[in-house]
């Protein structure tokens, strides 16, 4: 018993000792951990800094002496130092009451140098690379910049350009970075081949896509530069082309680019599957919203039963229905088209279903990639703002508007979840492109107001200072003309979708016996009414001065010499004398309405274009008349397979003198190539029978009517890349009436008599602008008309 008691006593003692010692040990350990993770810092010791002052490092870590520092504080300090980008390595630890900060500094870039580059300037490369003078050097960033430089050369068609990097150590932790560039040769496109196309020829499809085979003028057009993005965009262009022409099953099976290293040329192969061609079958509208009568919406449907299926018509119908329903108070309504193919008769029935969509709002619009273009220039193209109802149709419309601005290479709009389930973030990603142009051109024109060799230079900026404003300064002329103009346009005046701008001009002309100078300016406003209809309002103030040339006024007394007076109508002499007393002033206001559904302004194939203008001169000044002009053009593809495009145009004008003095000869209409081809400028219409020289006796007229029919077609055996097309045409016009009340003027030929001509033309989409050569033979004319069968000049479509 005693022994057992002693053992129990001993065990009890051990247990009691353990009970006392173990908690103490735990307390000691916890205290040790606490000190390690929450020490009070008395000093901060910075080690390894050479170019960067130790005080700067202390400020960067965010820890002050006397502060309790935990492991989280140390982690944050390390992150702050790395975030500066100045250090390649950072270590922070606690030694007693001292915080030891060990850093390894990055080398600092002294200069970034480019060698061997001629096609891409230093400034362009400097803006594209991330390494900059006084920035931290990084080998990884240097290699990334080398790839960026290669990409810049690929963008100008030099895929085999190589970049070698070199780092020159200057001491004191500073380096120069050198990019040695071998620009290589220009990578060309040997051919663009289409496979599987039967409905349309290779030539026609080549006009649809932007990637072109290299040709004689590719160095000017720069349209033979291959890029993956361009090829993907070409695929989409082909889809839209076929989808809008009835081929609803069309697919691009593959689109590949094979590079021949030996010749440094790509071969593009595009394989398509056209499928069957469909027409629209039954078209109907259904609505699950009780308050919306589906039958009342049939009038806004763009698709028509029996017409060839067109994805564009379906899209336009969705937009029209969505806007109409939203206007009736259903902002969240969704329009969903449902197509039902009939494979036997090749039709597609379309049902537009209108449902009440999920309620969602735009939380914010986030714009990325616009380094130059201001945010508001992009935002104003949206018909929705933050807080508005989310509407996919309006977003797609905004995307088309942004693409139409021609400020960006690419526009992508995506959505991201907002902060609430019913909130959506719109993310707009853009890739900007150059919007400035410097152009110099020369040519030769005939059949116009002035003929002979001409030259012009211009500077244009379509996105001035990133504000979306248009500025153009141009100067040009030739042997008998000089033109100067400065134009400015603000597309969103006072924040509204109203364009406002002004033009300042100075034009001089030299004719056989006299010369003129016109100086003035125009203030103009434009307002879109619908997607295809717009209006323009303008006010013009100008001064006109006329004088005799030295060959006609040898005495310099303002009176025509005897040798030239018989060749001048008294109407011309009177107008010159009036301007010699004081410049002839015109103060006029004009209004124009424009209807435009042309598919492609550069190469129109479908659509209508019409204008009607009313001009009133008489708001002060000397001119006092009312002028009405109208013009309409209709383009229609006559044969897709043969690529034949038809054009029909009609026009007319009438001018009325408001006072009893009649009109000046310079105010009346004069014929030109835009009215009828095959005749000289001002070569038809009323004339002064008292003038001996038939080339100087035409007075112009108060009324003209003209019409033209034309067929344009590709030239056989001529590469499409040259941009040449042929044309055959027939013109008809009449110019009649006269309101010249001048003594000594014997007006003849002022009755309504038609002229007509037929001819052939050559159209060239040249790098200097659209040019045209016409040969026209008058088949109906008067004896006193002046004929000019051959004409050459700038082609003006609209």
Secondary structure, DSSP 4 states (H G I P E B T S, - for coil): -HHHHHHHHHHHHHHHHHHHHHHHHHHHHHHHHHHHHSEEP-EEEEES-SSS-HHHHHHHHT--TT-EE-HHHHHHHHHHHHHTT-EEEEEEEEETTEEEEEEEEPPEEEEEEEES-SSS-HHHHHHH-S--TTSBP-HHHHHHHHHHHHHHHHTTT-TT-EEEEEEEEEETTEEEEEEEEE--PPPEEEEEEEES--SS-HHHHHHHSS-----TTHHHH------HHHHHHHHHHHHHHHHTTT-TT-EEEEEEEEEETTTTEEEEEEEEE-----EEEEEEEEESSTT--GGGGGGG----TTSBP-HHHHHHHHHHHHHHHHHTT-TTEEEEEEEEEETTTTEEEEEEEEEE----EEEEEEEES-SSS-HHHHHTT-S--TTSBP-HHHHHHHHHHHHHHT-EEEEEEEEEE-SSTTEEEEEEEEEE---EEEEEEEEEE-SSSS-EEEEEEEEEEEEETTTTEEEEEEEEEETTEEEEEEEEEESSGGGSSEEEEEEEEEEEEE-SSEEEEEEEEEEEEEEESSSSEEEEEEEEEEEEEEEE-TTT-TT-SSS--HHHHTTS-HHHHHHHHHHHHS-EEEEEEEEEEEEE--S-SSS--SEEEEEEEEEEEEEEES--EEEEEEEEEEEEEEETTTTEEEEEEEEEEEEEESSTTB--TTTSB---TTT-SEE-TT-SS-EETT-S-TTS-B--BSEEEEEEEEEEEEPTTS-GGG-EEEEEEEEEEEEE---B--TT--EE--S---EEEEEEEEEEEETTEEEEEEEEEEEE--TTPPEE-EEEEE----
